């Protein structure tokens, strides 16, 4: 069984969202390895969330838990690779 690295692009609902609080909520919702802030435009910052999981298990449940967090505007799957 191998492992998969998945990057999720998490966009906050607005620029008024406290990013540190949002990061903590994301970390408690999934087994997060890394979160990187990426400026988008006009003060809006996207969070790139790195998840690593077994390829047999999948990450759809983690993605859904993150999507349901208050303050999250959208979640989009980014890079996926076997490690």
C-alpha positions, 0 to 999 in steps of 0.5 A: 500500500502506498501513500498519496500527497494531496494539496487542497486549495482552501479559499476563505469566504472573505478577507475578514476571516482570521486566517490563524483561527481558520488554520487551527480549525482545518488542522483539527478537521484533518491530518494536515502536514502543512498549510501555506498562505498564498496571496491571491488578490486585493488582500485575499489569501488562499491556504494550500493544505497538504494532506498525506494518506494511504492510497486505499483510504482516500481523502474525500471525508477530510475534504468534506470536513474542511469544506464544512468549516465556518469561514471556508468559501471553497475547497478545490483539489490541487496536486495529487501524487504518489509518494 
